[in-house]
Amino acid sequence: MERQVCGKKVLHLLAFGALVVTLVTALSLSAQARDKSGVLKASDLIGMNVHGTDGKKLGDIKDLVIDPEEGGVEYAVLEFGGFAGVGDKYFAVPWEALQLDQTNKKLSLDVHKKDLKNAPGFDKNNWPDLSIEEVKIYEFYEVPQPDRNQSVRSKR
């Protein structure tokens, strides 16, 4: 009798587990199926791989910097270097310097890995004032700076 009760409990737990897996799978598929509008979501970009002109992986996107006045993406923050989270460096890459390949879910940057080591970067725990670094950043990636004459944003 005890063996029969134990067996029933195991079957109930297995059935419950299968139900949970089915529900989670269905919910994730319906979330993916809902968005067919072609919009670009931050959640799709964060974690996306970035490859250089030679096709080698440079790193991945850790964050996005949004212009609070205009609402557009100013920079994608690329993590590069280090090992297992130690010695990593962050780079603010102008959004205009990146090419999106939605089919292969990756970004491309017209930079070689060896050149990125000379890019203006920063420690992930000590972000600089990017408005001060803006000229250096845009010059390094050879992207024209946005025209901020219409913006009231102050340069410190």
N, C-alpha and C positions, 0 to 999 in steps of 0.2 A: 504494500500500500504506500509506504513512504517513498519507495522508488518511483511509483506512478505519479505522485504529487510533484516530486522533484523534476521528473521528465516533463510534466505539464508546464511547470514554471520556466524551464529552459525553452520550451516551444513558444510560450508567451513572450519571453524576452527576445527570442529570435524574430518573431513576427513583428513585435514593436520596433525593433531595430531596422527591419526591412521597410516598415512603414515610414520611419524617420528618414531613411536614405532616399526613398521614393519622393517624399515631400520636398526635401532639400534640392534634389535634382530637378524636380518640376519647377520649383520657384526660381532656381538659377537660370533654367532654360527660358522661362517666361520673361525674366528680366532682360535677357539678351534679345529675345524676340521682340520685345516692346520697342526698342530703339532702332528704328530703321531710317531715321531722319538725316543721318549723315553728320550729326553734330559731333564735336570733339569734346570728350569729357576729361576733366582733370584726372579722374580715377583710371582712365585708359592710358594716360601719359605717364603718370607716376609709376616708376618701376620699368618703364620701357627702355630697351637697349638702345644705345647710341653707337653707331659705327663710323669710323673715319673713312677718308677717301680711298684707303687701301683695303677697305672691307673688314678691317680688324675692329673688334669691340673696344670702345674707349671707356665705357662705363654705362651707368643707367641714370635715369632722371629720378631725383629724390624730392624735388619740390618745384613749384612754379611761383614766380614773382609777378604779382598783378599790379598794374597801375591803378591806384585807388580813385583817381579822377576820371580816367578814360575807361577803365574797366577791362582793358585788354591785357594779354600776357606780355610782359616786358622781357622776362628771362625764364629759361628753363635751367634749373640747377642740376648740373651734372656731377656725379660722384666718380672720381677717378683715382687710381693708385691704391696703395696699401694692400693689406691682406687681412681678411676676416674682420673688417671694420676698424683695424688699427692702421694709422698712418694715411687714411683716406683724406683726400682733399676735395673741396667743392669748387665748382666753377660756374659762374653766372654766364650763361651763353645767351646772347640775344636771340629772341624767338625767330627773327628774320634770318638767322644764320643756319637754322635747322631745316632739313627737308624731311617731310613725313611720308613714310611708305606704309599706308594703312593695310595694304594686302599682307605684307610680311610683318606687320606690327613692330616697326623699328623706325628710328630716326637716323638721319645721316648728317654728318658735320664735315665740312670741307677742311679737315685738319688731320695730320698724321699723329699717331700716338706720341712719337718723340717730340713733336712740336707742342703738344698740349702741356707738356711738362713746364714750358716757358709761359704759359697763359697766366693772366692774372687770376689767382685763386685765393681761397681762404679756408681756414679751419672750420669744420662743420659746427663747432660749438662757439665760434666767435665770428659772427657775420659782420662784414663791414657795412658802412653806409654806401649802398650801391650807387646813389646819386653822385657821390664824389668820385667813385671808380668808373663811372659811365664812359668817359672819354677813352680810357685805357682799354676797357672791355670791347667797345665797338671798334676801335682801331685794330686790336689784335685779330678779331674775327673778320676784319675788312668789310664791315656792314655799315652803311650810312646811319648816323644817329637820327633818331626821330626828331621831328621839328616840335620843339616844346614852347615855341613863342606864344601859342594860344593858351598854354597851360599856365596856371598860377603857381605851379609847384616851385618851391624855392630850392635852390641849390645851396647846400650848406658848405 
